[in-house]
């Protein structure tokens, strides 16, 4: 089922997600609905917060993005990305690489708004899967960027918080309008 995506101005986007302690039928269905919602919205990542549920769960799928390549390595060995997508991650922990790069980022909770955001170009992720297994991998490219973006969501941090001051000033009017629309003002 396609879910409504929460827009900027809704307080749930600023909430710190609760850790997932138990995987049940309801959580599995939420994960499937999030994947369907992300795909319908043509996104590459979606945090549970963005569908109104402040828990530590995110879905990501960058397999079909050819113009912004990604790598994924498990145990130091590169693995075929498509075999591991989509990712459904519970309680993820990230370790950021030292090298940074700027890249264009948007967010499904901020329709038609994007900006250059500086992120680490490599991350290490430790998370649980819906099957209760631990997952430990490193990522680069768009996958690394998406992981950082979604991890931020799980902690109430939005991509606008990572924008340069100049970008925030230039988008101030759009952001204010979006907040007002979301709050029904």
C-alpha positions as a Python dict, from the first residue, in 0.01 Angstrom:
ca = {
    (1, 'X'): (0, 0, 0),
    (2, 'X'): (131, 344, -90),
    (3, 'X'): (154, 561, 220),
    (4, 'X'): (135, 939, 252),
    (5, 'X'): (477, 1099, 275),
    (6, 'X'): (508, 1348, 560),
    (7, 'X'): (615, 1695, 446),
    (8, 'X'): (843, 1953, 606),
    (9, 'X'): (668, 2125, 895),
    (10, 'X'): (532, 1803, 1048),
    (11, 'X'): (695, 1757, 1392),
    (12, 'X'): (751, 1382, 1335),
    (13, 'X'): (1040, 1472, 1102),
    (14, 'X'): (1225, 1625, 1398),
    (15, 'X'): (1164, 1329, 1631),
    (16, 'X'): (1443, 1096, 1736),
    (17, 'X'): (1347, 746, 1621),
    (18, 'X'): (1290, 474, 1876),
    (19, 'X'): (1505, 162, 1834),
    (20, 'X'): (1328, -137, 1680),
    (21, 'X'): (1320, -409, 1945),
    (22, 'X'): (1096, -667, 1779),
    (23, 'X'): (1016, -758, 1420),
    (24, 'X'): (653, -857, 1383),
    (25, 'X'): (398, -880, 1103),
    (26, 'X'): (305, -513, 1140),
    (27, 'X'): (670, -401, 1102),
    (28, 'X'): (723, -627, 801),
    (29, 'X'): (416, -479, 635),
    (30, 'X'): (535, -126, 711),
    (31, 'X'): (868, -207, 542),
    (32, 'X'): (690, -340, 231),
    (33, 'X'): (462, -35, 222),
    (34, 'X'): (762, 195, 257),
    (35, 'X'): (934, 26, -38),
    (36, 'X'): (620, 61, -249),
    (37, 'X'): (583, 426, -142),
    (38, 'X'): (949, 505, -219),
    (39, 'X'): (924, 344, -561),
    (40, 'X'): (599, 526, -646),
    (41, 'X'): (760, 857, -545),
    (42, 'X'): (1070, 774, -753),
    (43, 'X'): (1299, 808, -452),
    (44, 'X'): (1612, 613, -354),
    (45, 'X'): (1554, 615, 21),
    (46, 'X'): (1275, 655, 273),
    (47, 'X'): (1289, 666, 653),
    (48, 'X'): (998, 548, 866),
    (49, 'X'): (968, 905, 998),
    (50, 'X'): (870, 1014, 648),
    (51, 'X'): (554, 803, 669),
    (52, 'X'): (479, 923, 1022),
    (53, 'X'): (640, 642, 1224),
    (54, 'X'): (940, 761, 1432),
    (55, 'X'): (1134, 435, 1457),
    (56, 'X'): (1487, 335, 1352),
    (57, 'X'): (1397, 183, 1013),
    (58, 'X'): (1484, 291, 662),
    (59, 'X'): (1458, 149, 312),
    (60, 'X'): (1704, 225, 32),
    (61, 'X'): (1735, 115, -331),
    (62, 'X'): (1997, 265, -562),
    (63, 'X'): (2030, -36, -795),
    (64, 'X'): (1879, 136, -1100),
    (65, 'X'): (2059, 469, -1068),
    (66, 'X'): (2321, 462, -1341),
    (67, 'X'): (2429, 829, -1351),
    (68, 'X'): (2543, 827, -985),
    (69, 'X'): (2730, 499, -931),
    (70, 'X'): (2763, 324, -597),
    (71, 'X'): (2969, 43, -451),
    (72, 'X'): (2898, -193, -166),
    (73, 'X'): (3158, -412, 5),
    (74, 'X'): (3098, -686, 259),
    (75, 'X'): (3403, -815, 446),
    (76, 'X'): (3623, -597, 227),
    (77, 'X'): (3499, -761, -96),
    (78, 'X'): (3294, -569, -352),
    (79, 'X'): (2953, -729, -405),
    (80, 'X'): (2703, -687, -689),
    (81, 'X'): (2482, -399, -577),
    (82, 'X'): (2163, -532, -739),
    (83, 'X'): (2184, -853, -534),
    (84, 'X'): (2154, -654, -210),
    (85, 'X'): (1886, -404, -310),
    (86, 'X'): (1650, -301, -176),
    (87, 'X'): (1800, -260, 168),
    (88, 'X'): (1573, -261, 472),
    (89, 'X'): (1781, -149, 769),
    (90, 'X'): (1685, -154, 1137),
    (91, 'X'): (1875, 41, 1403),
    (92, 'X'): (2158, 139, 1168),
    (93, 'X'): (2490, 272, 1299),
    (94, 'X'): (2718, 464, 1064),
    (95, 'X'): (3091, 531, 1073),
    (96, 'X'): (3177, 813, 834),
    (97, 'X'): (3487, 820, 618),
    (98, 'X'): (3717, 1122, 645),
    (99, 'X'): (3700, 1233, 280),
    (100, 'X'): (3404, 1453, 194),
    (101, 'X'): (3237, 1552, -130),
    (102, 'X'): (2958, 1783, -233),
    (103, 'X'): (2659, 1646, -420),
    (104, 'X'): (2306, 1744, -513),
    (105, 'X'): (2046, 1612, -272),
    (106, 'X'): (1672, 1624, -254),
    (107, 'X'): (1420, 1472, -16),
    (108, 'X'): (1073, 1326, -63),
    (109, 'X'): (957, 1534, 237),
    (110, 'X'): (1070, 1851, 54),
    (111, 'X'): (909, 1831, -292),
    (112, 'X'): (1092, 2023, -564),
    (113, 'X'): (1368, 2142, -329),
    (114, 'X'): (1730, 2036, -368),
    (115, 'X'): (2072, 2169, -274),
    (116, 'X'): (2439, 2083, -271),
    (117, 'X'): (2519, 1897, 52),
    (118, 'X'): (2864, 1794, 175),
    (119, 'X'): (2878, 1432, 293),
    (120, 'X'): (3141, 1166, 353),
    (121, 'X'): (3209, 977, 31),
    (122, 'X'): (3238, 644, 217),
    (123, 'X'): (3047, 501, 512),
    (124, 'X'): (3051, 182, 712),
    (125, 'X'): (2711, 55, 820),
    (126, 'X'): (2611, -189, 1090),
    (127, 'X'): (2240, -269, 1108),
    (128, 'X'): (1988, -545, 1158),
    (129, 'X'): (1767, -690, 887),
    (130, 'X'): (1404, -794, 910),
    (131, 'X'): (1532, -1153, 943),
    (132, 'X'): (1712, -1062, 1265),
    (133, 'X'): (2055, -1091, 1105),
    (134, 'X'): (2336, -839, 1144),
    (135, 'X'): (2458, -661, 835),
    (136, 'X'): (2800, -493, 819),
    (137, 'X'): (2914, -326, 495),
    (138, 'X'): (3085, -24, 346),
    (139, 'X'): (2938, 193, 73),
    (140, 'X'): (3047, 469, -161),
    (141, 'X'): (2877, 691, -415),
    (142, 'X'): (2504, 751, -411),
    (143, 'X'): (2452, 462, -168),
    (144, 'X'): (2681, 628, 88),
    (145, 'X'): (2498, 959, 42),
    (146, 'X'): (2154, 797, 74),
    (147, 'X'): (2259, 607, 387),
    (148, 'X'): (2375, 930, 554),
    (149, 'X'): (2059, 1115, 448),
    (150, 'X'): (1828, 843, 584),
    (151, 'X'): (2036, 798, 901),
    (152, 'X'): (1991, 1171, 964),
    (153, 'X'): (1612, 1131, 932),
    (154, 'X'): (1618, 861, 1201),
    (155, 'X'): (1770, 1116, 1438),
    (156, 'X'): (1548, 1413, 1352),
    (157, 'X'): (1809, 1580, 1131),
    (158, 'X'): (1695, 1710, 792),
    (159, 'X'): (1902, 1778, 483),
    (160, 'X'): (1825, 2150, 514),
    (161, 'X'): (2024, 2141, 839),
    (162, 'X'): (2330, 2049, 632),
    (163, 'X'): (2284, 2318, 366),
    (164, 'X'): (2517, 2613, 336),
    (165, 'X'): (2387, 2942, 477),
    (166, 'X'): (2359, 3080, 123),
    (167, 'X'): (2146, 2784, 11),
    (168, 'X'): (1915, 2826, 313),
    (169, 'X'): (1871, 3196, 238),
    (170, 'X'): (1793, 3129, -129),
    (171, 'X'): (1535, 2860, -35),
    (172, 'X'): (1383, 3044, 264),
    (173, 'X'): (1064, 3143, 82),
    (174, 'X'): (997, 2792, -53),
    (175, 'X'): (1067, 2637, 289),
    (176, 'X'): (834, 2878, 467),
    (177, 'X'): (554, 2808, 214),
    (178, 'X'): (598, 2433, 250),
    (179, 'X'): (585, 2458, 631),
    (180, 'X'): (265, 2665, 613),
    (181, 'X'): (101, 2422, 368),
    (182, 'X'): (191, 2126, 591),
    (183, 'X'): (48, 2297, 898),
    (184, 'X'): (-266, 2398, 707),
    (185, 'X'): (-207, 2770, 751),
}
